Amino acid sequence: MNAGFGGRERLSERFGERAQISESYGDTTIDVGPADWVELVTFVRDDLGYAFFDWLTGVDDPPEAFLVVAHVYHPPAGERLLLRTRVPRESPHLLSIVDIYRGANWHERETYEMFGVIFDDHPNLVPLLLPDGFEGHPLRKEFVLAARVAKPWPGAKEPGESGHGAPSRRKTLPPGVPADWGPPDA
């Protein structure tokens, strides 16, 4: 851990080989399996003092999993932790942490909606952002974005070409392009 309150040792004592602790860009990251997720989140809050929940999201990690990532903060020490677990793509279920950090409620709903990760025991796991009837999970890498619908200009011609408004823009070449390049003038 970044501070000297013995967090790394206490995590190792509690989780042993079930938790992988790493440092990256000055932050401590703890990875556990889905079965240890709630225990880890409870432990860092109650035993290590990470009382402030900052955010939670998903990360599509093809081909076989999604990462669920939570960021928590220890106000007196001014330290952050990144907590991660991997849920299998074929059955993306994870226990909710709303009972531990109430602020996780909307974050879990958004992660459910955008990635399809199902937070078991969530008090109200319903869509949060997308319109009713939306199908799919738009932040999954295999989600195909619909082509933007092109609408024709409502007038008969492009703006400025009707003869009644401003003249159309001058057709110019980008800087550095020789004058004889491009289509011949008609």
C-alpha positions in Angstrom: 0.0 0.0 0.0 1.1 3.6 -0.3 0.7 4.4 3.3 2.3 2.8 6.3 -0.8 1.4 8.1 -0.1 -2.2 7.1 -2.7 -2.6 4.4 -0.7 -4.8 2.2 0.2 -7.2 5.0 -3.4 -7.3 6.3 -4.7 -8.0 2.7 -2.2 -10.8 2.3 -3.1 -12.3 5.7 -6.8 -12.2 4.9 -6.8 -13.3 1.3 -3.5 -15.0 0.7 -3.1 -16.2 -2.9 -6.8 -15.3 -3.6 -5.8 -11.7 -4.1 -3.1 -10.3 -6.4 -1.8 -6.9 -5.3 0.0 -4.7 -7.8 1.2 -1.1 -8.2 0.6 0.9 -11.3 1.1 4.6 -11.8 1.3 5.1 -8.0 -2.0 3.4 -7.3 -2.6 0.0 -5.7 -4.7 -2.5 -7.5 -6.2 -5.6 -6.0 -7.6 -8.4 -8.1 -9.8 -11.1 -6.7 -12.1 -13.8 -8.1 -15.9 -13.1 -8.2 -16.4 -15.3 -5.2 -14.2 -13.0 -3.1 -15.6 -9.7 -4.4 -18.0 -8.8 -1.6 -15.5 -10.0 1.0 -12.7 -7.8 -0.5 -15.0 -4.7 -0.7 -16.2 -5.2 2.9 -12.6 -5.7 4.1 -11.2 -2.6 2.5 -14.0 -0.5 3.9 -14.3 -1.9 7.4 -10.7 -3.0 8.2 -8.6 -0.7 6.0 -10.6 2.5 6.2 -11.5 3.0 2.5 -14.8 4.6 3.5 -15.4 6.6 0.3 -16.8 4.9 -2.8 -15.8 6.8 -5.9 -17.0 4.8 -8.9 -17.6 1.4 -10.4 -17.7 0.3 -14.0 -17.2 -2.6 -16.4 -14.4 -3.2 -19.0 -15.0 -5.6 -21.9 -12.1 -8.0 -21.9 -12.7 -10.4 -24.8 -13.0 -13.2 -25.6 -14.0 -14.7 -22.2 -14.7 -12.1 -19.6 -15.7 -8.7 -18.3 -13.7 -6.8 -15.6 -15.7 -5.1 -12.9 -13.6 -2.3 -11.5 -14.3 -0.2 -8.4 -12.4 2.8 -7.1 -12.4 3.5 -3.4 -10.6 6.2 -1.3 -9.2 6.5 2.3 -9.8 10.1 3.2 -7.5 10.5 6.2 -4.6 8.8 4.4 -5.4 10.4 1.0 -5.0 7.0 -0.7 -6.9 5.2 -3.4 -7.4 1.6 -4.2 -8.6 0.1 -7.5 -10.5 -3.2 -6.9 -11.0 -5.6 -9.8 -12.7 -8.9 -10.5 -13.3 -10.8 -13.7 -16.7 -12.3 -14.5 -17.2 -14.8 -17.3 -18.8 -13.6 -20.4 -21.1 -16.6 -20.7 -22.6 -16.0 -17.2 -21.8 -12.4 -16.1 -23.1 -12.5 -12.6 -21.6 -10.8 -9.6 -22.9 -10.0 -6.1 -24.0 -6.4 -5.6 -22.0 -4.2 -3.2 -24.8 -1.7 -2.7 -25.2 -2.9 0.9 -21.6 -2.1 1.5 -21.4 1.2 -0.5 -24.8 2.7 -1.2 -23.2 4.9 -3.8 -22.6 1.8 -6.0 -26.3 1.6 -6.8 -26.4 3.7 -10.0 -22.9 2.5 -11.0 -24.0 -1.1 -10.9 -27.2 -0.2 -12.9 -25.2 1.5 -15.5 -22.7 -1.4 -15.8 -25.6 -3.8 -16.1 -27.2 -1.7 -18.8 -24.0 -1.0 -20.8 -22.1 -4.3 -20.4 -24.8 -6.8 -19.3 -23.1 -7.7 -16.0 -25.9 -8.8 -13.7 -25.5 -7.7 -10.1 -27.2 -10.4 -8.0 -29.1 -9.1 -5.0 -29.2 -5.5 -6.3 -32.3 -3.8 -4.9 -33.4 -2.3 -8.2 -31.4 -3.5 -11.2 -33.4 -1.7 -14.0 -32.1 0.3 -16.9 -30.8 3.8 -16.0 -29.8 5.6 -19.2 -31.0 4.0 -22.4 -34.5 4.4 -23.8 -37.2 1.9 -23.0 -37.0 -1.1 -25.3 -33.4 -0.7 -26.2 -31.8 -4.0 -27.1 -28.2 -4.9 -26.4 -25.4 -3.6 -24.3 -23.7 -0.7 -26.2 -20.3 -0.8 -24.5 -19.6 -4.5 -25.4 -17.1 -4.7 -28.1 -19.3 -6.9 -30.2 -22.2 -4.4 -30.2 -22.8 -3.2 -33.7 -23.6 0.5 -33.8 -26.5 1.3 -36.1 -25.5 3.5 -39.0 -26.4 7.1 -38.6 -29.6 7.9 -40.4 -28.9 10.5 -43.1 -31.7 13.0 -43.5 -32.0 14.9 -46.8 -31.8 18.7 -46.6 -35.4 20.0 -46.2 -35.0 22.4 -49.1 -34.7 21.7 -52.8 -31.0 22.5 -52.8 -28.2 22.9 -50.4 -28.1 26.1 -48.4 -27.0 29.1 -50.6 -27.7 27.3 -53.9 -31.3 28.3 -54.4 -30.4 31.7 -55.9 -32.4 33.4 -53.2 -29.8 33.4 -50.5 -26.1 33.9 -50.1 -23.9 32.5 -52.8 -22.4 29.1 -52.3 -18.9 28.9 -50.9 -15.9 29.3 -53.2 -14.4 26.1 -54.1 -10.8 26.2 -53.0 -8.0 23.8 -52.8 -6.2 23.0 -49.5 -2.9 24.8 -48.9 0.0 23.2 -50.8 -2.2 21.5 -53.5 -1.2 22.5 -57.0 -3.9 24.3 -59.0 -3.9 21.7 -61.8 -4.8 18.9 -59.4 -8.4 17.8 -59.0 -11.3 17.5 -61.4 -11.4 19.9 -64.4 -13.7 22.9 -64.1 -16.9 22.4 -66.2 
